[in-house]
C-alpha cells in the first residue's frame, strides 16, 4: 500500500480478532517471515489468560508452515492453526477488520513516514478497542465449518 505522499507501508500487518468481544490485537512489521509471525503469536499468547485456546485462521503462505512455526505450535499446544484458500477468505473474520481499517484509515490517511503509518494504525486499534463490536456470524454449510 502507498499513501498519498508515496511512503510505502510496512510490509505486513498482523491482526488477531476476538470475535466474542470484537477486540483487535495488531502489529505492523517490516517483513513477512516466520520469525515475525512467531513474534506476533508469542505476543498474542502473552496477552491471553494462561491456557486460553487460540484459533488462528491463516492462508497457505509458506512462512506459516516453516519448521520454526511448527516448533512454536508444539511448544504452545493451545494455539491451533486453520488454513484457508484464497477462495475462503470470508471464513476468516479478521478480513472484516482489514476491510474496516483499509476503508476508515488507509484510504483516507496521509502518512509522512512508515513510522507515522505504524503509529496511526496503533492509535486506530486503541480507539476501536474502546468500543469493540462482537461478530455474530453463522456458517450455513456445517460440513465445511471449522471445528474447534
DSSP file (Angstrom, degrees, kcal/mol; ACC not computed):
  #  RESIDUE AA STRUCTURE BP1 BP2  ACC     N-H-->O    O-->H-N    N-H-->O    O-->H-N    TCO  KAPPA ALPHA  PHI   PSI    X-CA   Y-CA   Z-CA
    1    1 A X              0   0    0      0, 0.0     8,-2.3     0, 0.0     2,-0.4   0.000 360.0 360.0 360.0 146.5    0.0    0.0    0.0
    2    2 A X  B     -A    8   0A   0      6,-0.2     6,-0.2   104,-0.0     2,-0.1  -0.985 360.0-136.3-129.7 143.4    1.2    3.5   -0.6
    3    3 A X    >   -     0   0    0      4,-1.7     3,-1.6    -2,-0.4   107,-0.1  -0.264  39.5 -92.5 -85.4 179.7    0.0    6.7    0.9
    4    4 A X  T 3  S+     0   0    0    105,-0.6   106,-0.1     1,-0.3    -1,-0.1   0.678 126.6  57.5 -68.8 -15.4   -0.7    9.9   -1.0
    5    5 A X  T 3  S-     0   0    0    106,-0.3    -1,-0.3     2,-0.1     3,-0.1   0.450 117.1-111.9 -92.6   0.0    2.9   11.0   -0.1
    6    6 A X    <   +     0   0    0     -3,-1.6     2,-0.4     1,-0.3    -2,-0.1   0.552  67.0 146.9  84.5   7.1    4.4    7.9   -1.8
    7    7 A X        -     0   0    0    104,-0.3    -4,-1.7   106,-0.1    -1,-0.3  -0.646  48.3-126.2 -78.7 129.1    5.6    6.4    1.5
    8    8 A X  B     -A    2   0A   0     -2,-0.4    -6,-0.2    -6,-0.2     3,-0.1  -0.562  22.9-123.7 -78.4 137.5    5.4    2.7    1.4
    9    9 A X        -     0   0    0     -8,-2.3   105,-0.1    -2,-0.3    -1,-0.1  -0.236  42.4 -73.7 -72.3 164.6    3.5    1.0    4.2
   10   10 A X        -     0   0    0    104,-0.2    20,-0.2     1,-0.1    -1,-0.2  -0.267  47.6-116.1 -54.3 149.1    5.0   -1.7    6.4
   11   11 A X  S    S+     0   0    0     18,-0.3     2,-0.4     1,-0.2    19,-0.2   0.828  91.7  19.3 -60.8 -33.2    5.4   -5.0    4.6
   12   12 A X  E     -B   29   0B   0     17,-1.6    17,-2.6    19,-0.1     2,-0.5  -0.997  55.8-161.9-145.9 142.8    3.0   -6.8    6.8
   13   13 A X  E     -B   28   0B   0     -2,-0.4     2,-0.4    15,-0.2    15,-0.2  -0.990  15.4-162.3-121.4 121.2    0.2   -6.1    9.2
   14   14 A X  E     +B   27   0B   0     13,-3.2    13,-2.5    -2,-0.5     2,-0.3  -0.828  12.4 176.7-101.1 141.8   -0.7   -8.8   11.6
   15   15 A X  E     -B   26   0B   0     -2,-0.4     2,-0.5    11,-0.2    11,-0.2  -0.994  20.1-159.9-146.0 140.4   -4.1   -8.8   13.4
   16   16 A X  E     -B   25   0B   0      9,-3.0     9,-2.6    -2,-0.3     2,-0.6  -0.982  15.4-159.4-115.4 131.2   -5.9  -11.1   15.8
   17   17 A X  E     -B   24   0B   0     -2,-0.5     2,-1.0     7,-0.2     7,-0.2  -0.948   9.4-150.0-118.4 116.3   -9.6  -10.5   16.0
   18   18 A X     >  -     0   0    0      5,-2.7     4,-3.4    -2,-0.6     5,-0.3  -0.757   9.5-166.2 -85.1 104.8  -11.6  -11.8   19.1
   19   19 A X  T  4 S+     0   0    0     -2,-1.0   116,-2.3     1,-0.2    -1,-0.2   0.766  83.3  56.4 -67.3 -24.3  -15.0  -12.5   17.5
   20   20 A X  T  4 S+     0   0    0    114,-0.2    -1,-0.2     1,-0.1   114,-0.2   0.917 125.1  18.5 -72.9 -43.6  -16.6  -12.8   21.0
   21   21 A X  T  4 S-     0   0    0      2,-0.1   113,-0.3    -3,-0.1    -2,-0.2   0.706  95.8-128.9 -98.9 -23.2  -15.5   -9.3   22.3
   22   22 A X     <  +     0   0    0     -4,-3.4   111,-0.6     1,-0.3    -3,-0.2   0.396  58.0 145.1  86.6  -2.4  -14.7   -7.7   19.0
   23   23 A X        -     0   0    0     -5,-0.3    -5,-2.7   109,-0.2     2,-0.4  -0.353  37.8-145.9 -72.1 151.0  -11.3   -6.6   20.2
   24   24 A X  E     -B   17   0B   0    101,-0.2     2,-0.5    -7,-0.2    -7,-0.2  -0.944  11.0-165.6-119.9 137.4   -8.3   -6.4   17.9
   25   25 A X  E     +B   16   0B   0     -9,-2.6    -9,-3.0    -2,-0.4     2,-0.3  -0.988  27.5 171.8-118.3 117.2   -4.7   -7.1   18.7
   26   26 A X  E     -B   15   0B   0     -2,-0.5     2,-0.3   -11,-0.2   -11,-0.2  -0.874  19.9-179.0-133.5 161.2   -2.5   -5.9   15.9
   27   27 A X  E     -B   14   0B   0    -13,-2.5   -13,-3.2    -2,-0.3     2,-0.3  -0.970  17.0-143.2-156.6 137.6    1.1   -5.3   15.0
   28   28 A X  E     -B   13   0B   0     -2,-0.3     2,-0.3   -15,-0.2   -15,-0.2  -0.812  23.2-176.6-100.1 148.2    3.0   -3.9   12.0
   29   29 A X  E     -B   12   0B   0    -17,-2.6   -17,-1.6    -2,-0.3   -18,-0.3  -0.910  35.1-122.7-138.1 165.4    6.3   -5.4   10.9
   30   30 A X  S    S+     0   0    0     -2,-0.3     2,-0.3   -20,-0.2   -19,-0.1   0.644  91.7  11.9 -83.8 -15.7    8.9   -4.7    8.2
   31   31 A X  S    S-     0   0    0    -19,-0.1     2,-0.6   -20,-0.1   -19,-0.1  -0.937  70.4-115.6-152.1 171.4    8.7   -8.1    6.6
   32   32 A X        +     0   0    0     -2,-0.3     2,-0.3   -21,-0.1    31,-0.1  -0.812  56.3 138.4-118.0  89.2    6.6  -11.3    6.4
   33   33 A X     >  -     0   0    0     -2,-0.6     4,-2.1     1,-0.1     5,-0.2  -0.797  66.9-108.3-123.5 167.2    8.8  -14.1    7.7
   34   34 A X  H  > S+     0   0    0     -2,-0.3     4,-2.6     1,-0.2     5,-0.2   0.850 120.3  57.7 -64.8 -31.9    8.1  -17.0   10.0
   35   35 A X  H  > S+     0   0    0      2,-0.2     4,-2.2     1,-0.2    -1,-0.2   0.907 107.3  47.0 -63.8 -41.3   10.2  -15.2   12.7
   36   36 A X  H  > S+     0   0    0      2,-0.2     4,-2.2     1,-0.2    -2,-0.2   0.896 112.3  50.5 -66.1 -40.4    7.8  -12.2   12.5
   37   37 A X  H  X S+     0   0    0     -4,-2.1     4,-2.8     2,-0.2    -2,-0.2   0.930 111.0  48.4 -62.4 -45.2    4.8  -14.5   12.7
   38   38 A X  H  X S+     0   0    0     -4,-2.6     4,-2.9     1,-0.2     5,-0.2   0.903 109.8  52.2 -63.1 -41.2    6.2  -16.3   15.7
   39   39 A X  H  X S+     0   0    0     -4,-2.2     4,-2.0     2,-0.2    -1,-0.2   0.914 111.8  46.8 -60.7 -42.7    6.9  -12.9   17.4
   40   40 A X  H  X S+     0   0    0     -4,-2.2     4,-2.5     2,-0.2    -2,-0.2   0.939 114.0  47.0 -63.7 -47.4    3.3  -11.8   16.8
   41   41 A X  H  X S+     0   0    0     -4,-2.8     4,-2.9     1,-0.2    -2,-0.2   0.891 110.6  52.0 -64.0 -39.7    1.9  -15.1   18.1
   42   42 A X  H  X S+     0   0    0     -4,-2.9     4,-2.2     2,-0.2    -1,-0.2   0.904 111.4  47.6 -62.8 -40.8    4.1  -15.1   21.2
   43   43 A X  H  X S+     0   0    0     -4,-2.0     4,-1.1    -5,-0.2    -2,-0.2   0.900 111.9  50.5 -65.3 -41.2    2.9  -11.6   22.0
   44   44 A X  H >< S+     0   0    0     -4,-2.5     3,-0.7     1,-0.2    -2,-0.2   0.935 110.8  48.1 -62.0 -47.6   -0.7  -12.7   21.4
   45   45 A X  H >< S+     0   0    0     -4,-2.9     3,-1.6     1,-0.2    -1,-0.2   0.900 108.0  55.8 -60.1 -41.9   -0.3  -15.7   23.7
   46   46 A X  H 3< S+     0   0    0     -4,-2.2    -1,-0.2     1,-0.3    -2,-0.2   0.762 106.3  51.6 -63.3 -25.1    1.3  -13.5   26.4
   47   47 A X  T << S+     0   0    0     -4,-1.1     2,-0.3    -3,-0.7    -1,-0.3   0.323  99.5  79.5 -95.7   7.8   -1.7  -11.2   26.3
   48   48 A X  S <  S-     0   0    0     -3,-1.6     3,-0.1    -4,-0.2     6,-0.0  -0.776  95.1 -88.2-110.1 156.9   -4.2  -14.1   26.8
   49   49 A X    >   -     0   0    0     -2,-0.3     3,-2.4     1,-0.1    -1,-0.1  -0.366  62.4 -86.4 -58.8 142.7   -5.2  -15.9   30.0
   50   50 A X  T 3  S+     0   0    0      1,-0.3    -1,-0.1    -4,-0.1    -4,-0.0  -0.266 115.6  14.5 -54.8 130.8   -2.9  -18.8   30.7
   51   51 A X  T 3  S+     0   0    0      1,-0.3    -1,-0.3    -3,-0.1    -2,-0.1   0.422  86.6 155.7  84.0  -0.9   -4.1  -21.9   28.8
   52   52 A X    <   -     0   0    0     -3,-2.4     2,-0.3    -7,-0.1    -1,-0.3  -0.364  46.9-120.3 -59.8 130.5   -6.6  -19.9   26.6
   53   53 A X        -     0   0    0     -2,-0.1     2,-0.5    26,-0.1    26,-0.2  -0.599  30.6-165.8 -71.8 131.2   -7.4  -21.8   23.4
   54   54 A X  E     -c   79   0C   0     24,-3.2    26,-3.2    -2,-0.3     2,-0.6  -0.981   6.2-164.8-125.0 119.9   -6.3  -19.6   20.5
   55   55 A X  E     -c   80   0C   0     -2,-0.5     2,-0.5    24,-0.2    26,-0.2  -0.924   7.4-165.7-107.9 123.2   -7.6  -20.5   17.0
   56   56 A X  E     -c   81   0C   0     24,-3.3    26,-2.6    -2,-0.6     2,-0.6  -0.932   7.4-155.0-114.4 123.8   -5.7  -18.8   14.2
   57   57 A X  E     +c   82   0C   0     -2,-0.5     2,-0.3    24,-0.2    26,-0.2  -0.878  27.1 167.8 -99.7 124.7   -7.1  -18.7   10.6
   58   58 A X  E     -c   83   0C   0     24,-2.6    26,-2.7    -2,-0.6     2,-0.1  -0.862  34.8-116.7-132.2 161.0   -4.3  -18.3    8.0
   59   59 A X        -     0   0    0     -2,-0.3    26,-0.1    24,-0.2     5,-0.1  -0.336  46.8 -94.4 -85.1-177.6   -3.8  -18.5    4.3
   60   60 A X        +     0   0    0     24,-0.4     5,-0.1    -2,-0.1    25,-0.1   0.020  66.2 150.4 -92.8  28.4   -1.3  -21.1    2.9
   61   61 A X    >   -     0   0    0      1,-0.1     3,-1.8     3,-0.1     4,-0.3  -0.327  54.5-124.2 -60.4 140.8    1.7  -18.9    2.8
   62   62 A X  G >  S+     0   0    0      1,-0.3     3,-1.9     2,-0.2    -1,-0.1   0.809 108.3  65.9 -60.3 -30.8    5.0  -20.9    3.2
   63   63 A X  G >  S+     0   0    0      1,-0.3     3,-0.5     2,-0.2    -1,-0.3   0.734  96.2  58.6 -62.7 -20.8    6.0  -18.6    6.2
   64   64 A X  G <  S+     0   0    0     -3,-1.8    -1,-0.3     1,-0.2    -2,-0.2   0.547 109.2  43.5 -83.1  -7.5    3.0  -20.0    8.1
   65   65 A X  G <  S+     0   0    0     -3,-1.9    -1,-0.2    -4,-0.3    -2,-0.2   0.131  81.1 130.8-126.4  19.2    4.3  -23.6    7.7
   66   66 A X  S <> S-     0   0    0     -3,-0.5     4,-2.4    -4,-0.1     5,-0.2  -0.176  70.7-107.2 -72.4 168.2    8.1  -23.4    8.5
   67   67 A X  H  > S+     0   0    0      1,-0.2     4,-2.3     2,-0.2     5,-0.1   0.873 120.9  53.4 -62.1 -37.7    9.9  -25.7   10.9
   68   68 A X  H  > S+     0   0    0      2,-0.2     4,-2.1     1,-0.2    -1,-0.2   0.864 108.9  48.7 -68.7 -34.1   10.2  -22.8   13.4
   69   69 A X  H  > S+     0   0    0      2,-0.2     4,-2.4     1,-0.2    -2,-0.2   0.918 110.4  51.2 -68.1 -43.2    6.4  -22.2   13.3
   70   70 A X  H  X S+     0   0    0     -4,-2.4     4,-2.0     1,-0.2    -2,-0.2   0.895 109.8  50.4 -59.4 -39.8    5.8  -25.9   13.8
   71   71 A X  H  X S+     0   0    0     -4,-2.3     4,-2.1     2,-0.2    -1,-0.2   0.910 108.5  52.1 -64.9 -42.3    8.2  -25.8   16.8
   72   72 A X  H  X S+     0   0    0     -4,-2.1     4,-1.1     1,-0.2    -2,-0.2   0.922 109.5  49.9 -58.3 -44.2    6.3  -22.9   18.2
   73   73 A X  H  < S+     0   0    0     -4,-2.4     6,-0.3     1,-0.2    -1,-0.2   0.877 109.1  51.4 -64.5 -37.7    3.0  -24.8   17.8
   74   74 A X  H  < S+     0   0    0     -4,-2.0     3,-0.4     1,-0.2    -1,-0.2   0.882 112.3  46.5 -64.8 -37.2    4.5  -27.8   19.6
   75   75 A X  H  < S+     0   0    0     -4,-2.1     2,-0.3     1,-0.3    -1,-0.2   0.647 118.8  43.2 -78.3 -15.7    5.6  -25.5   22.5
   76   76 A X    ><  +     0   0    0     -4,-1.1     3,-2.4    -3,-0.2    -1,-0.3  -0.651  65.3 172.3-130.0  74.1    2.2  -23.8   22.6
   77   77 A X  T 3  S+     0   0    0     -3,-0.4    -1,-0.1     1,-0.3    -4,-0.1   0.611  74.5  67.3 -65.1 -10.1   -0.4  -26.6   22.3
   78   78 A X  T 3  S+     0   0    0    -25,-0.1   -24,-3.2    -3,-0.1     2,-0.5   0.519  84.7  84.9 -85.0  -4.3   -3.3  -24.2   23.0
   79   79 A X  E <   -c   54   0C   0     -3,-2.4     2,-0.4    -6,-0.3   -24,-0.2  -0.875  62.3-173.9 -99.5 124.7   -2.6  -22.4   19.7
   80   80 A X  E     -c   55   0C   0    -26,-3.2   -24,-3.3    -2,-0.5     2,-0.4  -0.966  12.1-147.1-123.8 132.8   -4.3  -24.1   16.7
   81   81 A X  E     -c   56   0C   0     -2,-0.4     2,-0.4   -26,-0.2   -24,-0.2  -0.781  10.4-173.1 -98.6 141.9   -3.9  -23.2   13.0
   82   82 A X  E     -c   57   0C   0    -26,-2.6   -24,-2.6    -2,-0.4     2,-0.4  -0.990  15.8-149.4-130.7 123.0   -6.7  -23.4   10.5
   83   83 A X  E     -c   58   0C   0     -2,-0.4     2,-0.3   -26,-0.2   -24,-0.2  -0.748  12.8-171.6 -99.8 140.2   -5.7  -22.8    6.9
   84   84 A X        -     0   0    0    -26,-2.7   -24,-0.4    -2,-0.4     2,-0.2  -0.836  21.0-122.6-120.2 160.9   -8.0  -21.4    4.2
   85   85 A X    >   -     0   0    0     -2,-0.3     3,-1.8   -26,-0.1     0, 0.0  -0.544  37.6-101.6 -90.9 168.7   -7.6  -21.0    0.5
   86   86 A X  G >  S+     0   0    0      1,-0.3     3,-0.9    -2,-0.2    -1,-0.1   0.770 124.4  60.2 -60.8 -24.5   -7.9  -17.5   -1.2
   87   87 A X  G 3  S+     0   0    0      1,-0.2     3,-0.3     2,-0.1    -1,-0.3   0.629 101.5  54.3 -77.5 -13.0  -11.4  -18.5   -2.2
   88   88 A X  G X   +     0   0    0     -3,-1.8     3,-2.2     1,-0.2     4,-0.4   0.080  64.4 122.0-108.6  22.9  -12.4  -19.0    1.5
   89   89 A X  G X   +     0   0    0     -3,-0.9     3,-1.6     1,-0.3     6,-0.3   0.783  66.5  68.7 -58.5 -26.3  -11.4  -15.5    2.8
   90   90 A X  G 3  S+     0   0    0     -3,-0.3    -1,-0.3     1,-0.3    -2,-0.1   0.783  91.3  61.9 -62.5 -25.1  -14.9  -15.0    4.0
   91   91 A X  G <  S+     0   0    0     -3,-2.2     2,-0.9     1,-0.1    -1,-0.3   0.667  89.1  78.8 -72.8 -16.2  -14.3  -17.7    6.6
   92   92 A X    X   -     0   0    0     -3,-1.6     3,-2.0    -4,-0.4     4,-0.3  -0.815  66.3-166.2 -98.4 102.7  -11.6  -15.5    8.1
   93   93 A X  T >> S+     0   0    0     -2,-0.9     3,-1.4     1,-0.3     4,-0.7   0.707  81.2  72.3 -65.2 -20.7  -13.3  -12.9   10.2
   94   94 A X  H 3> S+     0   0    0      1,-0.3     4,-2.4     2,-0.2    -1,-0.3   0.742  82.3  73.5 -66.4 -19.2  -10.2  -10.8   10.6
   95   95 A X  H <> S+     0   0    0     -3,-2.0     4,-2.2    -6,-0.3    -1,-0.3   0.828  89.7  58.6 -61.7 -30.2  -10.8   -9.9    6.9
   96   96 A X  H <> S+     0   0    0     -3,-1.4     4,-2.1    -4,-0.3    -1,-0.2   0.910 106.7  47.5 -61.8 -41.2  -13.7   -7.8    8.2
   97   97 A X  H  X S+     0   0    0     -4,-0.7     4,-2.9     2,-0.2     5,-0.3   0.930 109.5  51.8 -65.7 -45.8  -11.2   -5.9   10.3
   98   98 A X  H  X S+     0   0    0     -4,-2.4     4,-1.9     1,-0.2    -1,-0.2   0.889 110.3  50.2 -58.5 -38.9   -8.7   -5.5    7.4
   99   99 A X  H  X S+     0   0    0     -4,-2.2     4,-2.5    -5,-0.2    -1,-0.2   0.919 111.9  47.8 -64.6 -43.6  -11.6   -4.1    5.3
  100  100 A X  H  X S+     0   0    0     -4,-2.1     4,-3.2     2,-0.2     5,-0.3   0.938 113.2  45.6 -64.5 -48.1  -12.5   -1.6    8.0
  101  101 A X  H  X>S+     0   0    0     -4,-2.9     5,-2.2     1,-0.2     4,-1.7   0.857 114.1  50.1 -67.5 -33.0   -9.0   -0.3    8.7
  102  102 A X  I  <>S+     0   0    0     -4,-1.9     5,-2.7    -5,-0.3     6,-0.3   0.941 117.4  39.8 -66.1 -47.0   -8.4    0.0    4.9
  103  103 A X  I  <5S+     0   0    0     -4,-2.5    -2,-0.2    -5,-0.2    -3,-0.2   0.916 124.6  35.5 -68.3 -45.6  -11.6    1.9    4.4
  104  104 A X  I  <5S+     0   0    0     -4,-3.2    -3,-0.2    -5,-0.2    -2,-0.2   0.711 135.0  10.5 -88.9 -22.1  -11.5    4.1    7.5
  105  105 A X  I  X5S+     0   0    0     -4,-1.7     4,-1.5    -5,-0.3    -3,-0.2   0.735 123.0  45.2-121.5 -56.7   -7.8    4.8    7.9
  106  106 A X  I  4<S+     0   0    0     -5,-2.2     3,-0.2     1,-0.2    -3,-0.2   0.903 114.5  45.5 -67.6 -43.5   -5.6    3.8    5.0
  107  107 A X  T  4<S+     0   0    0     -5,-2.7    -1,-0.2    -6,-0.2    -4,-0.1   0.772 123.7  36.2 -70.9 -23.6   -7.7    5.1    2.1
  108  108 A X  T  4 S+     0   0    0     -6,-0.3    -1,-0.2    -3,-0.2    -2,-0.2   0.536  99.8 103.9-102.7  -9.3   -8.3    8.4    3.9
  109  109 A X     <  -     0   0    0     -4,-1.5  -105,-0.6    -3,-0.2     2,-0.5  -0.324  53.2-153.8 -84.7 156.7   -4.9    8.8    5.6
  110  110 A X        -     0   0    0   -107,-0.1     2,-0.4  -106,-0.1    -3,-0.0  -0.999  19.7-169.7-121.4 124.5   -1.9   11.0    4.9
  111  111 A X        -     0   0    0     -2,-0.5  -104,-0.3     1,-0.1  -106,-0.3  -0.962  19.6-166.1-123.9 130.1    1.3    9.4    6.2
  112  112 A X  S    S-     0   0    0     -2,-0.4     2,-0.3     1,-0.2    -1,-0.1   0.652  75.8  -5.9 -89.0 -16.4    4.6   11.2    6.5
  113  113 A X  S  > S-     0   0    0      1,-0.1     4,-2.2  -106,-0.1    -1,-0.2  -0.967  74.3 -97.4-163.5 170.4    6.7    8.1    7.1
  114  114 A X  H  > S+     0   0    0     -2,-0.3     4,-2.6     2,-0.2  -104,-0.2   0.892 125.2  53.1 -64.0 -39.2    6.4    4.4    7.7
  115  115 A X  H  > S+     0   0    0      2,-0.2     4,-2.4     1,-0.2    -1,-0.2   0.892 107.7  51.0 -63.1 -39.1    6.7    5.1   11.4
  116  116 A X  H  > S+     0   0    0      2,-0.2     4,-2.4     1,-0.2    -2,-0.2   0.918 110.5  49.1 -62.8 -44.0    3.9    7.6   11.2
  117  117 A X  H  X S+     0   0    0     -4,-2.2     4,-2.3     2,-0.2    -2,-0.2   0.935 111.3  48.9 -60.7 -47.5    1.7    5.0    9.5
  118  118 A X  H  X S+     0   0    0     -4,-2.6     4,-2.2     1,-0.2    -2,-0.2   0.898 111.9  49.6 -60.7 -41.1    2.5    2.4   12.1
  119  119 A X  H  X S+     0   0    0     -4,-2.4     4,-2.5     1,-0.2    -1,-0.2   0.894 110.9  49.3 -65.0 -40.3    1.7    4.8   14.9
  120  120 A X  H  X S+     0   0    0     -4,-2.4     4,-2.3     2,-0.2    -2,-0.2   0.855 109.2  52.3 -69.4 -34.1   -1.6    5.8   13.3
  121  121 A X  H  X S+     0   0    0     -4,-2.3     4,-2.4     2,-0.2    -2,-0.2   0.937 110.6  48.4 -64.0 -45.7   -2.5    2.1   12.9
  122  122 A X  H  X S+     0   0    0     -4,-2.2     4,-2.7     1,-0.2    -2,-0.2   0.923 112.1  48.3 -60.5 -45.1   -1.8    1.6   16.6
  123  123 A X  H  X S+     0   0    0     -4,-2.5     4,-2.7     1,-0.2    -1,-0.2   0.904 109.7  53.0 -61.7 -40.9   -3.9    4.6   17.5
  124  124 A X  H  X S+     0   0    0     -4,-2.3     4,-2.6     2,-0.2    -2,-0.2   0.925 111.1  46.3 -59.9 -45.2   -6.7    3.4   15.3
  125  125 A X  H  X S+     0   0    0     -4,-2.4     4,-2.8     2,-0.2  -101,-0.2   0.935 112.0  50.5 -62.6 -47.2   -6.7    0.0   17.1
  126  126 A X  H  < S+     0   0    0     -4,-2.7     4,-0.5     1,-0.2    -2,-0.2   0.911 113.4  45.8 -58.4 -43.3   -6.6    1.6   20.5
  127  127 A X  H >< S+     0   0    0     -4,-2.7     3,-1.1     1,-0.2     4,-0.4   0.923 112.9  49.7 -65.8 -44.8   -9.5    3.8   19.6
  128  128 A X  H >< S+     0   0    0     -4,-2.6     3,-1.6     1,-0.2    -2,-0.2   0.898 105.1  58.3 -59.9 -41.6  -11.5    0.9   18.1
  129  129 A X  G >< S+     0   0    0     -4,-2.8     3,-0.6     1,-0.3    -1,-0.2   0.593  89.3  73.1 -70.4  -9.3  -10.9   -1.3   21.2
  130  130 A X  G <  S+     0   0    0     -3,-1.1    -1,-0.3    -4,-0.5    -2,-0.2   0.770 119.7  14.1 -70.8 -24.7  -12.6    1.3   23.4
  131  131 A X  G <  S-     0   0    0     -3,-1.6    -1,-0.2    -4,-0.4    -2,-0.1  -0.447  89.3-175.6-146.5  65.4  -15.9    0.2   21.9
  132  132 A X    <   -     0   0    0     -3,-0.6     2,-0.6     1,-0.1  -109,-0.2  -0.216  19.6-134.3 -69.1 157.4  -15.3   -3.1   20.1
  133  133 A X        -     0   0    0   -111,-0.6  -111,-0.1     0, 0.0  -112,-0.1  -0.933  16.0-138.4-115.4 109.6  -18.1   -4.7   18.1
  134  134 A X        -     0   0    0     -2,-0.6     2,-0.5  -113,-0.3  -114,-0.2  -0.267  20.9-121.8 -61.5 153.1  -18.5   -8.5   18.6
  135  135 A X        -     0   0    0   -116,-2.3     2,-0.7  -117,-0.1    -1,-0.1  -0.868  18.4-165.8-102.0 125.9  -19.2  -10.6   15.5
  136  136 A X        +     0   0    0     -2,-0.5     2,-0.4     2,-0.0  -116,-0.0  -0.913  29.5 162.5-108.6 102.9  -22.3  -12.6   15.3
  137  137 A X        -     0   0    0     -2,-0.7     2,-0.4     2,-0.0    -2,-0.0  -0.960  23.3-164.6-131.5 137.7  -21.6  -14.9   12.3
  138  138 A X        -     0   0    0     -2,-0.4     2,-0.6     2,-0.0    -2,-0.0  -0.935  11.9-148.3-121.5 146.1  -23.1  -18.1   11.1
  139  139 A X        -     0   0    0     -2,-0.4     6,-0.1     1,-0.1     3,-0.1  -0.969   7.7-162.6-112.5 118.4  -21.7  -20.6    8.7
  140  140 A X  S    S+     0   0    0     -2,-0.6     2,-0.5     1,-0.2    -1,-0.1   0.363  75.2  70.0 -86.8   5.8  -24.6  -22.3    6.8
  141  141 A X    >   -     0   0    0      1,-0.1     3,-2.1     2,-0.0     4,-0.4  -0.730  62.7-173.4-122.9  81.6  -22.6  -25.2    5.5
  142  142 A X  G >  S+     0   0    0     -2,-0.5     3,-1.3     1,-0.3    -1,-0.1   0.781  79.8  59.2 -50.0 -38.0  -21.8  -27.4    8.6
  143  143 A X  G 3  S+     0   0    0      1,-0.3    -1,-0.3     3,-0.0    -2,-0.0   0.792 110.8  43.3 -64.2 -23.0  -19.5  -29.9    6.8
  144  144 A X  G <  S+     0   0    0     -3,-2.1    -1,-0.3     2,-0.1    -2,-0.2   0.376  88.4 117.7-100.5   4.0  -17.2  -27.0    5.8
  145  145 A X  S <  S-     0   0    0     -3,-1.3     2,-0.6    -4,-0.4    -3,-0.0  -0.430  73.1-113.0 -71.5 143.8  -17.3  -25.3    9.2
  146  146 A X        -     0   0    0     -2,-0.1     2,-0.3   -55,-0.1    -1,-0.1  -0.687  34.4-144.4 -77.5 121.3  -14.0  -25.0   11.1
  147  147 A X              0   0    0     -2,-0.6    -1,-0.0     1,-0.1     0, 0.0  -0.644 360.0 360.0 -89.5 145.5  -14.3  -27.2   14.1
  148  148 A X              0   0    0     -2,-0.3    -1,-0.1   -93,-0.0    -2,-0.0   0.460 360.0 360.0 -74.7 360.0  -12.7  -26.2   17.4
